[in-house]
């Protein structure tokens, strides 16, 4: 039975100031021979023109050496996680501006690439190969990928639908904060430049991958991702979001000791413990149309600063200074805006080595789950790292939760010796880029 005792609840939910709390993560366009560059994607190329190239994630190269300390102490782990959150939401300047005024600024993660950016870049890169290189599935080099990023940032101007009036009109629409936040629209998954660059570089492995059995030994001591060109680089990062309509009240979730114990015992966060109507000062909001605004209820973050990734998730709360928000640093508060209304949990390993943070004394498997993202029976007991170990295998959260014999502890236990997609659902099941890459290659190389 999953029941939080007092010590665990204090570690997880912030009952003690000195020893903070506890852990989780992730999962259109033309597939044939038509050029993506000739089309207008759902995430408007004009938005990318205004944003410019995505902002790189500033990875902390010291974290891998600190892994034993992070694994052993939930307090140290949470300090690290808040620092990651701060880097992900930090405002960065955009390419466009109105007149001679300052460049607008947007949270770093919102400048990152969506699927609608990746597919046109892949199309551009593959078409640029010689026919013989296409047939042999030649790898794109770093210079070619860098040029593709630059091309993507100005692709809008090459579209037949582009006019300077449309660009000016869109610039006017982002003149207020909620309008500015709508750049890129409400994409569910966004990826840093290093993350996308590695996917593009890995396309030969991605389209040819045969998924190994779960017990198959890794390719080498430094590569456990056989369906990629090695593991992702340290500055690879990705986010998954849940946007909810501002026209409706937002469900709220009580994550205090007693309430969280009941939710974990039931395995379900339920529909919420109350309702709230936060304004733009209290929750990150984007205005999609004059009549439609969306609120950011939850944000999953994964960064490759650690070999098995750092798994961080934040969610909005109407009681942001309690439990999972109690140790929020002043530096994050100083960013202003609504970020001081979000709570956070983090995991860095399959097993929870800080005993005070275990949610089940009989099972050392680590835990962290987001009430706005992990919905449904059993989902509250999941953990990012446990689910994401199956990235690239065809498994999903639903299939993991449906088979407790194959995936013990609601999927939180490590059961794989290799990780085909390096813990990511971007090539299959989630974004399914493998199918799109494969369809494009076949369409352009078939006799």
C-alpha positions, 0 to 999 in steps of 0.5 A: 500500500502506498501511504505517506508516513510523516517523515516521507511527507515532510521530505516530499511536501515540505513540512521541514524547511531544512530538508525540502521535498521529492520527482517525473517527464514525456510523449502533421505535416506532409509525409510524402514527396511534397516539400514542407518548405512550400507549405504553411504549418500549424505553428505559423512560420511567421511566428518563427520569423518573429522569434528567430532561432531557438535559444540554446539551453545553458547546461550545467557541466558539473551536474554529472559529477554531483550525481551521487549527491543529488541521488542521495539528498532530495534537498540538493536535488530540488535545489538543482531542479529549481535552477533548471526551471529558472533557466528554462523559463528565463526571458530571452530576447526575440529577433523581431521588434516594433520600430526602434523599441526593445526586443520583446522577451519570451521564456526560453522554452517557448522559443524551442522547436516544435514538430512543425519546425523539425519536419521542414528542416528535415525536408530541407536537409534531405533534399539538399543531399546528392542523389547518391547520398540520399540512397545511402542515407548520408548523415547531415553534418554540423554545418548543414544542421546549423544552416537548416536552423538559420533557414528555418528562422526565415522560411516564412519569407519564402512561402507564397502566403507570406506578405509584409502586411501579415508580418506587421499584423502579427507583430501588432498582435503580440504587443501585450504579454498574453499576445506575446506568449502566443508565439508558436501557439499552444504546442504540446512538446518543444525541443531545444536546438541541441535536442533537435540537432541530434534527432536530425543527425540521427535520422539514419538510425531512426528510420532503420531501427530494429528495437532490441529486447529489453535485456539486450546489452547496450551498444557500448559503455557510453551508448545505451541508445541504439536507435540514435547516433549515440546518446543526446548531448548534455545541452539537449532539453525538452518540455511537455505542456498542458494548456487549458482554456481560460474560459473555464475554471481551473481545477486545483489539487491539494498536495498536502501530506494527507491529501497526497497520501489519499491520492497515491493510495487511490492511484488517481489524482481525480478531477481536482479538489476545487476550482480557481480562476487565476488571472494573467499575473498568477498563471502563464497565459497566452491569447490565441485569438481575441476570444480565446486564451489558454493557461499553462497548467503544467510543464514537464522538463527533461534535460540531459545534464545527467546521463539518465536525464533530470526529470522535473515537473511543475504545476500551477497551484492556488497555494504556491507557498506550501509543500512542493513550492515551499523551497522556491528560491528568491532568484526564480521569484525575481523573474517576476510574472506568474512563476512563483505560483508553480510547484515542483518535483524532481527525480534523477534515478530509478531508485529513491536513495533518500529514504525520507523521500520514498512514497512506499517503504516496501518499494525503493522506486522513485516517484513524481507525478503531475496532477494536470498531466498524469490523469486516469487510473494508476497514473498518479503512481507513475514516474517520469523516468520509469515511463520514459525508459520505454521511449522509442520502443512503441510502449506508451503510458497506457500500455505500461499501466495496463500490464503490472506484471511486465512493468512493476510498481506502475512502471517506476522500476527499471526493466530495460538494459538499453534505451532505444530512444534515449528515454524520449518519445519523439521518434515513436508513440509520441511525436512519431518522427520516425514515421515522418522521416521514413516516409519522406526518405522513401518518397524521395528515393523510390524509383 
